[in-house]
Every structure is written in C-alpha cells, then in structure tokens.
C-alpha cells in the first residue's frame, strides 16, 4: 500500500494570572515660574521615591527606576489663536515592578493623591521561570495535538500508524502550502476603575500563552 503524507496543525493555549506588575508613572509639573516648577517637581519626586523605598523594604517592589528630570518652556496657543504667557514644565518618568500584585492598588491610590503625579499604565507580566515553563508546556501540547490529528486522519484512511517526518512552528515547515507565521503569543490587559474606599481597582486579564505547530507525517 502506498505511503500517504499527512500535513496537520496543532494548537494549544493556557491562561495564567499575572505575577508581576510593572507600573509606569511620572512626576509632571507646570507653572509660570521656572524655579517654582523645578522645586515642586523635586519635592514630589522625593515623596514618590520615599514611597518606593518603603515598598522595596517590605518586599512589595523588587526594582524601581527614576529617569532624568526634563525641564522645558513653551508658549501655548489660546482659543483665539494668540500666544499665551510662557509656561514652564518639569517631568520625571518612573517605573516600579511590584511582585506583590495585591499591594499595587493601595500604593497607586496613595501616590495618585499627590498633586503632581500622573499614573500612566501597568504592564502585567509573568516571572521568567513561569514564562519558560508555560512556553514549554503549550509547545508540548500543540505537538501532541498535531500527532493525534494526524493519527485520526490516518485511521479514517484505513492506515494503522503514523510517523513524524517534520515538526515546525507554523510557517516554518519546508515546502509550499504552509501559510502563516510562527506563533507564541502573550496577551495582557489592565483596567483602572474607582473601587471606593480610597483604592484604585486594578483588574488584569489573565495572560494567555498560545503555541501553534505544523507537522508532516507518513501514514502506513
């Protein structure tokens, strides 16, 4: 009986709650007196740094960074197309990685009460060890599903066994007729809403890790 070559695709997906929260924020001050603006920015930055130091000491924050202070001036336009008086600005970007995701909401609520602090967004992440493990797990599952699908096709054709000829990420299988591109996808999201009680409710979606492979099998 002639050999039949079967080409199939296998997919897998898993969900994992975020383990790390990388908070992006900034000190942002503006006003009509340059020295006053710089002084306010310096004082606010000191307050934010103190809060981050305390969170680092209690283990809530693993790392944090503060960027360089940027100071500039401009003359904005008013609604009648006229230049307004000179406005001075000072900004300092900061990031902080929270390993205690539960502590993030309270810290953000307390810090956001400072007049010159702007909370930007949260980047939800997995630890490197978890990310590596999940990538391996979904890749293994995707291959197994490709094998099962090839075996089902072979059985439907009256064949009793399949042997793998090639396994590759989607789009990397040799020869024509293999559309698509390699896939290993992460998805994450953050929602900011007023939860009451002086806290900001941060509700991340699960991080979704997916893998897709293509396999070519010989059915006999």
C-alpha positions in Angstrom: 0.0 0.0 0.0 1.4 3.4 -1.0 2.6 5.8 1.7 0.3 8.7 2.4 1.8 12.0 3.7 -0.5 13.9 6.1 0.2 17.6 7.0 -1.6 18.9 10.0 -1.6 21.8 12.5 -1.7 21.6 16.3 -2.6 24.4 18.7 -2.6 24.9 22.4 -3.4 27.6 24.8 -3.1 28.3 28.6 -4.1 31.1 30.9 -2.1 32.3 33.9 -2.8 35.1 36.3 -0.1 37.8 36.2 2.7 37.5 38.7 4.4 40.9 38.2 3.0 44.4 37.7 5.3 47.0 36.1 3.8 50.4 37.0 4.6 53.4 34.8 4.1 56.8 36.3 5.6 60.3 36.1 6.0 63.4 38.1 4.7 66.2 35.9 4.6 69.9 37.0 3.9 73.1 35.1 3.6 76.7 36.0 4.6 80.3 35.2 7.7 80.4 37.4 10.5 78.1 36.4 12.2 77.9 39.8 8.9 77.1 41.5 8.1 74.4 38.9 11.5 72.7 39.4 11.2 72.9 43.2 7.7 71.3 43.1 9.0 68.5 40.9 11.9 67.9 43.2 9.7 67.7 46.3 7.1 65.4 44.6 9.9 63.1 43.3 11.3 62.8 46.8 7.9 61.8 48.1 7.4 59.2 45.4 10.9 57.9 45.9 10.3 57.6 49.7 7.2 55.5 49.0 9.0 53.2 46.6 11.9 52.8 49.1 9.4 51.7 51.7 7.7 49.3 49.3 11.1 47.9 48.4 11.9 47.4 52.1 8.7 45.4 52.8 9.2 43.3 49.7 6.3 44.6 47.6 8.5 46.1 45.0 11.5 44.3 43.5 13.0 47.1 41.4 12.3 50.7 40.5 13.9 53.4 38.4 13.6 57.1 38.0 14.5 58.8 34.8 16.2 62.1 34.2 14.3 65.3 35.0 13.3 67.1 31.8 12.7 70.9 32.1 11.4 73.0 29.2 9.2 76.0 28.4 6.7 76.9 25.8 4.0 79.5 24.9 0.8 77.6 24.2 -1.9 79.0 21.9 -5.3 80.1 23.2 -8.7 79.6 21.6 -8.4 82.8 19.6 -5.1 81.8 18.0 -3.0 84.0 20.3 0.1 83.1 22.1 -0.3 82.8 25.9 2.3 83.6 28.6 5.4 81.4 28.9 4.6 78.1 30.7 7.4 76.0 32.3 7.3 72.3 32.6 9.2 69.6 34.6 8.7 65.9 34.2 10.4 62.8 35.6 9.4 59.3 34.4 9.4 56.4 36.9 8.8 52.6 36.7 8.3 50.2 39.6 8.0 46.4 39.4 5.5 45.1 42.0 6.0 41.4 43.0 3.1 41.7 45.4 0.3 42.4 43.0 -2.2 42.8 45.8 -0.2 45.7 47.3 -0.3 47.6 44.0 -3.8 49.0 44.3 -3.2 50.6 47.7 0.2 52.1 46.6 -1.3 53.6 43.5 -4.3 55.1 45.4 -2.0 56.7 48.0 0.5 58.0 45.4 -2.2 59.3 43.0 -3.3 61.7 45.7 -0.1 63.7 45.2 -1.0 66.7 43.0 1.8 66.4 40.5 1.8 62.6 40.0 0.4 61.0 36.8 -0.3 57.3 36.8 0.2 56.0 33.2 -0.4 52.3 33.0 0.5 48.8 34.2 2.3 46.2 32.2 1.3 42.8 33.6 3.9 40.1 33.3 5.0 36.6 34.3 8.2 35.7 36.0 10.9 34.4 33.6 10.6 30.9 35.2 6.8 30.8 34.7 7.0 32.1 31.2 9.6 29.5 30.2 7.6 26.7 31.8 4.3 27.8 30.1 6.0 28.1 26.7 7.4 24.6 27.0 4.0 23.2 28.2 1.9 24.7 25.4 4.5 23.7 22.7 4.4 20.1 24.0 0.6 20.1 24.0 0.5 21.6 20.5 2.8 18.8 19.2 0.7 16.1 20.8 -2.5 17.5 19.3 -0.8 17.5 15.8 0.1 13.9 16.3 -3.4 13.0 17.4 -4.9 14.8 14.5 -2.6 13.0 12.0 -3.5 9.6 13.6 -7.2 10.4 13.3 -6.7 11.2 9.6 -4.7 8.0 9.1 -7.4 5.9 10.8 -10.1 7.4 8.6 -8.0 6.4 5.5 -7.6 2.8 6.8 -4.0 3.2 7.9 -2.7 1.9 11.2 0.3 4.1 12.1 1.8 7.4 11.6 5.5 8.5 11.7 6.6 12.1 12.1 8.6 13.4 9.1 8.7 17.1 10.1 7.5 19.3 13.0 7.9 23.1 12.9 6.4 26.3 14.1 3.6 27.5 11.9 5.0 28.9 8.7 8.4 27.1 9.0 7.5 23.7 7.6 9.5 23.0 4.5 7.9 23.2 1.1 4.9 25.1 -0.3 1.5 25.3 1.2 2.4 26.2 4.7 0.8 29.6 5.4 1.1 31.7 8.5 3.9 32.7 10.8 5.4 31.2 13.9 3.2 31.8 16.9 3.9 32.1 20.6 1.6 34.8 21.9 1.1 36.6 25.2 -1.9 38.8 25.9 -2.4 41.0 28.9 -4.5 43.9 29.9 -5.1 46.3 32.8 -8.3 48.1 33.9 -8.3 51.1 36.1 -11.5 51.9 37.9 -12.7 53.6 41.1 -13.4 50.8 43.6 -14.2 53.1 46.5 -12.6 53.0 49.9 -9.7 55.1 48.7 -8.3 52.4 46.4 -8.0 52.1 42.7 -9.1 48.7 41.5 -6.6 47.1 39.1 -8.1 44.1 37.4 -5.7 42.4 35.0 -6.9 39.8 32.5 -5.1 36.5 32.6 -2.0 36.3 30.5 -2.8 34.0 27.6 0.1 31.9 26.2 -0.5 30.1 22.9 1.5 27.9 20.6 0.9 26.6 17.1 2.9 24.0 15.2 2.7 22.2 11.8 3.6 18.6 11.3 4.1 16.4 8.3 3.5 12.6 8.9 3.8 9.4 7.0 0.8 7.2 7.3 1.2 3.4 6.7 
